[in-house]
Amino acid sequence: MKFARREWVAVHTPGHTHDHLCLFDQETGTLLSGDHVLPTITPHISGLTAHGDPLTLFFDSLDKIGNFANQINIALPAHGTPFENVGDRVQAIKDHHIERLQKLRDTSADLSRPASVMEFATHLFSPRAQGAMADSEAFAHLEHLRIMGDFERRDNSGTFEYVLKD
């Protein structure tokens, strides 16, 4: 697409939202990264989407950007300051989510019983960060683990509970 006298390539990067796009100017190596790759924080990955596993979509989208990160000179994010070394940042974000997935496995093993999304969220997020966004992101991670075969989901009178499979 053309705008601002530049030719931009649209890169579909679902994860933060299902319809998220990054725009890349190949001539200057400029990436408009939006909410997909942020310099100091990670975007919220909501489990409350039509797609059953938004975390897998997000990982795939990070890989998509990572595949041409060596062509990116600067990223202009929706939040924070412009940054370089996009490939390193992509890997750091992936590592962050992989650590969260492991934290959920460890928490479930420590609890030795099924637990609600909200209970798992208290182990992932600081008290200051608790709330609907923390719960929905914990849900996205738990559903990812369930779909990958690591967790079992149970319905306890209308409340989903998750437990690590034996």
N, C-alpha and C positions, 0 to 999 in steps of 0.2 A: 504494500500500500504506500501511497505517496502522501506525505504531509510535511510541512516546514521545509520544503524544497529538498527533502531527503526520501530515499527509498527504504522503507521499513519492512522487515519480515515479521509476520505475526507468528508467535510460538504459543500454542495452546498448552497451558500449564495448570491443569486442575489439581486441587488439593486444598488450598485455602478456601477457594470456592470452585464450583464445578466449571464455571465459565471463565476462569482467570486467563488472561493473555499477558505475555511479555512481548515487547517489541524490540527488534534488533536491527541496528543500522550497521550493515557489514562494512561499509566504506570507512566509518570512523571507529568501529568496534564498540559502539555505545549500546548498552542494554537498558531498556526501561523495564526494570525488574518488578515494579509494582509491589504487591504484598508477597510475592513468591520467594524471593531471596532478599533478606533484610540484613543490614550490616552488623547489628548487635543483639537482636532478638529473633525469635522464631515466630513465623506466622501461626495463627490459631488454626488448627485442623479440627473442624467440627464433625462429630459423629452423626449429627442430625441432618443428613443429606439423603437424597434419593439413591445415591450410590452406596452399596453395602460396605465398601472398604476404601474410604477416602484417603487413608494413610498409604495404601498401595499406589493410588493415583498420584499422591504427592511424591513418593519415592521415585516413581517413574518419571514425573515431571522434573524432579531434581536431576535425574540422570540425563534427561533430554538437554537441559542447560549445561550440565557438566561435560557433555559430549562436544560442545563447541566453546567451552570456557576459555581455551587458549586463544580464541579469536576476540575475546571481550577485553577491551582496554579499561572500560569504566562502566559501573552499574549505577543507575539512578533509581533508588528505591522510593516507595510511597512513604516510608517512614525512615528518618535518619538521614545521614549525610551520604553523598556519593562515595563509592568504594571501588577498590581494585581487587585483584586476586579472587575472582568469583569462584573459580574451581575449588580453592581452599575453603571458602565460605560454604559452598554447596556440601562439601564433605563434612564440615563441622556441624551443619544442620542435620545431615543424615545421622551422624554419630550421636547427636543429642537425642534423636528419636529412638535410635537403637538402645541407648542407655535407659530411656523411659520404658521401653518394652521389657528390658531385663529387670528393671525396678518392679514392674508389675508381676513378673514371674517370681521374683524373690519375695515380694509382699504376700502373694498367694501362698507360697510355700511356708512362710513364717506364720500366717494366720491359720493354716491347716483347716480351712472351712470356706464355704462360699461367702462372698462379700458383694455388697452393692457397688454400683458405679461411684456413688458419692463417697463411700468408704475408701475405695481405691484412690479417688481424687485427693483425699486428705494425705495420702502417702506420696503423691506426685507433686503436689503444689503446696507452697507455703500458706499459712493461715490467711495472710493478706491477699493471696490470689484466689482464694476459694470463691465459688459461685458458679453460675450457669456455664460460663465459658470453660472453666476448669472441668466441670462435670462432662460437658460435651466432648472435650478433647480426651479425657480419660475414657469415655465411651468409644471414641474412634480407635484408640489404642487397644482397648479390650476386644472390640469387634475384630480388629486386625488379627489379634492373637487367636481368637476363636476360629476365624476363617482359615488361618494357617495351621490349625489343628492343635495348638498348644493349650487352649482353654476350652472349658465347657460352659455354656450359658444355661441357667435354670430360671424358671419363672416361679417366684415365691409370692403368690397372691398379687400378681401384677407388677412386682418389682423384679427386674433382671438382677440376677446374682451370677458372679463368675467365679470359677475355681480352676486351678491348674489341673490338667489331665494327668493321671498317673503314668 
